[in-house]
């Protein structure tokens, strides 16, 4: 009953398919989407400059906008209105996506949209766009008169924070619209109920941590699966406060042994101490940031290091009366160079105009409209975030405790705000220092010395990597 | 006459073939071409750099780590999934109580088949998100179940502990895939003539012998196909890893696999995009998968039983 069968036809068929790669070969399917199309640079729309139209846009050229559909999702209907009112013949095409990276083929084909809100987990890395020469110079916009007051340049209506984070090798290429501040978040109602006050120095925080534990709370939490770098953010801020802005600039600029500066070492030792003494919510390393933040808004975690978007992000899960507020991170010691009030703040949420867009001038003009006082105020009201437009922030009627605390913190910090970009611009430094080494530190797989060594090694590797374009910051 | 037949066949094949060449063959060829360039993905031009990307690949520790994990998956995933699939299919179809020489499965076996198959109907993304919740160290189902049976769950969570994270992902993949193979093997078992089982029953063969000496050899064709499919899943393994541990470096790179490493180099918003290098990784993966399939088919070629 047993017969030999070579089963030729099936085998031959399968082999044929293999040769053609029909069996879905992992990885290559991912690459199937990235073919470069031909095509050159598009003709750029241009009109006549006038007082109403200082950038000289073609008033009938259509404008294509792509927004990120995330925590701050909006297609800015109010801006569309003012733009449309001034240029009724210009058709506005707005679209939102969570996957900004899906625009990649359009960039490589030289046919990108006119304005992109490059944000989210699937954003296009700015370094790629900049190195590829894909971003238009934004200085004409900032030198143009503002929409509100023709005698005032746009440059003078925005906070100075816009410029350092958007300038790469001396060229202003990225427009960051939202003013973000970072610190330690807590529930003001919970603190009031327990008679607690947020400590201003690390040694006090360590003592306070024990008190929180007695009350059944974990002192701090984080999402280790995707965002242990929030703790890195806190650590670098503490180092910046202890040693001054130059400490963080050295890290951003790959100065030799930047991670081995005393202030950085002390900040790493502080994080190690808190982790060693069980200061972080058990299991944090195995949680996503949203899961850890849920523990926070449920009152199981005392303080949470994060940025000013936290309230908005957790809106659905936060019980009424939680009254989330932000405080500056504590100083390492009383001999810190910067005062307690100093905070990490920056202009965030990047918007860009692709250099090869059909309507570059229209994209810039769109930004000019975003920067009018009323439009910026409307944005803040819709998203719960401050913008870089000074006058708009002053006019805001603040109902949320979180936004109010952020505004207060910014006011008290005054000139003592600083920022860093190594995690945003240099992916491998974020990967190997801010996430990998920090995860090891937080879980006790390494100590502060081990963290410093690993982070410095990661920085040295990026510094020596010819495939990574380095930018100098001021 | 023959001539006309071929024209007829070709007429039907032109459109699918054109689509195939355009959407499958040409991107693959393009990927090979890009792998010899320094293209970032966002410039309109690119320079040919010869074998630079491949030289870099050979010296890239992260790539080797990823490759090692794929190799481990290749050993573990098919064996575990097929073993479980065989066992369940056997129990459902053959392993039930025997009355005389009548072979039957467990009671309510249809219900169990449906239960096993159900996860296969869900998309991998949904499953990964689901299990992410189940693994949550604070109040998740799995740590809770571990505590209930007296095992202390790991402090940093299953997805936060380097020695466990990959296995936590493997468990999810097995959970999803096993139902399909239960159904596949059940169908195979249904086609085995009943008189073989009757003869075995008359000879007083126990269940283990029945499974290993009779069922497995007769299902060998099915098992071989299962190995190839599961091998390809093991060489990919992107979706589960990317959702459950989007940053494998947070668990000491213990869950990094080649497809995810490729993704990191090309598409991840966090790293500097290097499509040229990523293409080289993709090409390496392509040949690995091709080799696997070729080896599997050659190694498992053996005589086939035909029921007269």
Interface residues (C-beta under 8 A of the other chain):
Chain A: X1 X2 X3 X4 X5 X7 X11 X14 X15 X18 X20 X21 X22 X23 X24 X25 X26 X27 X28 X30 X31 X32 X33 X34 X35 X36 X40 X100 X101 X104 X107 X108 X109 X110 X120 X121 X122 X123 X124 X125 X127 X128 X129 X131 X132 X133 X134 X224 X225 X226 X228 X281 X282 X283 X284 X285 X286 X287 X288 X291 X295 X300 X426 X427 X428 X430 X431 X432 X435 X436 X439 X440 X443 X445 X467 X468 X469
Chain B: X20 X23 X24 X25 X26 X27 X28 X30 X31 X34 X38 X40 X41 X42 X43 X44 X132 X135 X136 X137 X138 X143 X154 X155 X156 X157 X158 X159 X160 X161 X162 X232 X235 X236 X237 X238 X244 X245 X246 X247 X249 X250 X251 X252 X253 X258 X259 X262 X263 X264 X266 X267 X268 X269 X270 X271 X272 X273 X274 X275 X277 X278 X279 X281 X282 X283 X285 X286 X289 X290 X293 X294 X297 X303 X304 X305 X306 X307 X308
